[in-house]
Amino acid sequence: MSKPIFAGAAGGLTTLLLISAAAAAMSTTITKQRVTLGRVRPIVAPSVAKANFLALGAELEACTAAGCEWLHCSVQDGVFVPKVSFGAPVVAAARKACPDTVIDVKLGCIDPENRVAEFAAAGADAISFHPEATKQPAAVAQRIRDAGVAPGIVLNPGTAVASVAPLLDMVDIAVVMLVSPGHGGPKYTEQAVEKVKALRALRPDLHISVDGGVNEKIAPELLRAGANVLVAGGAIFKADDKKAVVAELIRNAPHKRGNDIQAADDHSGPAGSASAFEDDACPDA
């Protein structure tokens, strides 16, 4: 008995529909977040870009032994940020060296949505991006969340808090830059302090990181304003006594200062110019 002329075509169509449905289901799968960032608390995050890459594992292990809970990886593409730094292999190496440390990735690149998957796979726990680098920042934040990673946004010196306010409920971290990434000085400390204050008022449970050459001179003012994550480079990696440097950076942290940020802890969930050749200018920020 001959088969209906359209039987084969119908079977093939059914198979294609099933494959398409499976692909759609896979594309919308949400991965459980690997680690929660926890409550707002004082954290020192060494900038991996300042490490000795010939001894990267040992350098990062020394930082975590000194009390650094996070490691900050600044990725630069040579387009959005005028320098090229490193990519996912370095993040994977940091993950291998420090399996229990939060790996905080900042994407200084155009179209960050195209980089989320590779850095999530490399072991990133948090991925922040510049809202100016994409046409759909809310979608990027959701893509990061769906990858099982904590999303964050970056505020350059020229980025107003008001411009990112609609995104604040979608992210876990806000990174306030003291300098223009890849350019170094001048250092916009006063503007950064005001942004930190505004962000803390809008989101008491937000992790607020400050990057771009944080040192013991400006750390107290940043902490008083409401920052809780301090990204430091040479101040950590050049120090013989890293533990002492970490302690000095957070010496004026909230739990030693009063109640101005302690309220945030209770409700938490998941100056001047600097030479481009000085570490404080942090041209690799």
N, C-alpha and C positions, 0 to 999 in steps of 0.2 A: 504493500500500500504506500503510495507516495505521500510525502509530508506536505503540509500547506506551504505555499510558496514563501510566506512571510515568517515561517516558524523560526528559521535560523536568525533572521534579522531581529525578531522579537527577543530571542534568547540573548543575542549580543547586546541589544539595547538594555535589557534587564541587568546584565553584568556591568555595563558601563555606569548605569544608575547606582548600583550598589557600590562600585568603586568610588564614584563621586561623593556619595553619602559618607563613606568611610573617610575619605580625604577631608571633607568638610568637618567631620567630627574631630579628626586629629588636629586640624588647624585651630579649633576653638578650645582644645584641651587646656585647662589651667593647671599649672604645676604648683604643688604645695611649696610655700616659701621655705627655703632651706634652713634659715635661721631668723629669729625675730631680733630686732635691734634693741628691744627692751626699753626701760624707762629713760627719760632724760637725765643724764648724769655727766660729770666731767670726764672727757675722753681725750687722750692725745693720740693723734693719727700721723705717724711718720710718713712723709712723702717718698714713695719708693724710687722716684726719679732721682733722688739725691743719694741713693745707696751706691756702693761699689758693686757693680754688676759681676765682677770677677769672683766675688765672694757673697753673692746675693743671699743665699740660704742662711749663712752664718750671720750676716748683717741683720736680716729680718728676725731671726730667732733671738738675737741680742735685744732687739727692740721689744719684743713681746715679753722677754724675761725681765725687762725694766719696767713693765707695767702698761705697755701700750696695748689697748684693747682692739684697735683698728689699724689697718694699713691702707694708706691712700695711694691709689694708682691713677695718675693723670695721663690720659690717652690723648694724643694730639695728632691731627691728620695732615698738617702742613697747608691746610686750606682755611678752615674756620679759625684755627690757631696757626700762626705762621711757622711753627716749628713742628718737627716730627719727633715723637717720643718713642713709644713702644706699643706693642699690641698684645693680643690674647696670650701668646706663649709666656710672657713675663707674668701675667696674672695667674696662669696655671702653675708656674714655678713658685710663686708666692703662696698659692693655695697648698701646694705640696709641702713647702717648708713650714707653714704655719696652719695646720688643718683646723685649729680651734679659734682662729682669729678672724674677725670680720674683715673681709676684703672689700674696700670701698672704692669703686671705679667711677671716675669722672670722665665722661666722653666729650672731649673738645673736638668734635668732628661734625661735618655736614651730614644731614640725614641720619641721625643717630639710630633711628628705627631699624636701619640695615645692619647695625652692629650689636644689637641686643642679644641675639641668639648665641653668637660666638663667645661673648664675654660671660654670659650666664653659664654656658657649657664649660668655660675655663675655670669657673668657681667663684665668680663674683657674688657677694651677698647683697650689695647695694650698687645701683647704677644711676648716676645723675647725668643730666644732659642740659644743654643750653636751649631754652625755648626758642631763641632766635634762629637756631640751626635747623628747624623743621617747620613744615607748614601746618602740622597737626600735633601740637604738644600734648594735648589730652590723650590722644591715641597712643602716643609714644609712652606716656606714663602707664597706661593700661597694658601695653605690650610688655613692659618691664615687669609689672605685677603678675601678668599671666605666665611669665617665664620663671616665676618662683623667686623673684628678686625684689628687694625693697627699692621703690623708685624715688628719685630725687631731682630737684631742679637747681640750676646754677644761676646766680645773679652776678653778672659782670658789673664793673663800676658804673656803666651806663644803663643798667637795667633797673627800672623802678619797681618797688614792691607792689604798687598798684597794678602793674602790668602782669604780675604772676599770681595775684590774689585768687583768681578763679581756679588756679591749679593746686592751691595749698591743701585742699581736702583730699587730693588724689595722690599725694606723695608723703614720704616718711622723713625726708631730709631736704633741707635748703642749704646750699653752699653759697656763702657770701664771699666774693673775691675782693681782696685788698688791691690787686693790680689787674691790669688787662692781660689775660692769659697769653703767654709767649712773648710779651713785650717788656716785662719787668716794671721798673718805676715809671712814673711816680706812684706812691702808695696812698690810696684813698681811705685812710683810717677813719676819719670823721664820718664820711658817708657810710662806710661799712657799719660803724657803731649804730647810726640811726636806722639803718636797714634791719640790723639784728633786733633792735628794740621793737620795731614795727612788726616784724615776723613773730616775735615772742608774744606780743599782744594778740595777734591774730590766731596763733596756734600754740597754746601752752605746752602741748605734748609733742611738738615738732623737734627733731634733732636739727640744731642749727650749727653748721660747720663754717669755720672761717679759714680761708686758704690764701696763700700768696705771700709767705714770709713772716709767719707768726713767730714772735720771740717773747722772752720774759718781760720785755719792756712794755709791750702793748697787750699782753695776755690779760692782765687784771681788768683793763677797761673793757675788753671784749666779753669777759666773763660777767662783769657787772651789767653789761647791756643785755645779756641773756644767751650768749653763745655757750654751747656745751661741748663742741668738738673743735679742737685746735689742731690744724694741720701744720706740722713743722718739718723742715727738711734738714739742712745742715746743722741746725741747733741740736738735733738728735744724733745724726750719723757721725758728726765730727767730734762728739763728746766722748771722753774716756769713761766718764761716769754717767751713763745714760739714765739710770734710775734717778739720780739727783736732778737732772735736767727735767725729766717728766714731773717730778715732785714740785719743782720750782714753777713750771708752767701752770699747774693747776692749784698752786698754793692758795689762790684767792677764789677757789671754786665755791659754788653755792652753799655747800654744806658747812663751810667755814665763815660765811658772810652774812647769814640772816635769811630772810624769807622771800627775797625778791624773785628768785627762781624756784625756791623750794615748793611753791604752790604748783609749779609746772610738774615737778617730780611726783607730786601727790596725784596728778591726773594723767600720768603718762601711759602710753601704750607702746603696741608694737611701734704815719703823719710825716707828711713831708715827702721829699723826693729821696730816692735811693739809687745808687749807681747800678746799672745793669750787670756789673761785674761783682757786686756784693751779693752774698747769699740771701740777705734780707729782701733784696729786690725780687728774688724768686722768679727769674724769667722762665722757669720750667713749670710754673703753676698751671 
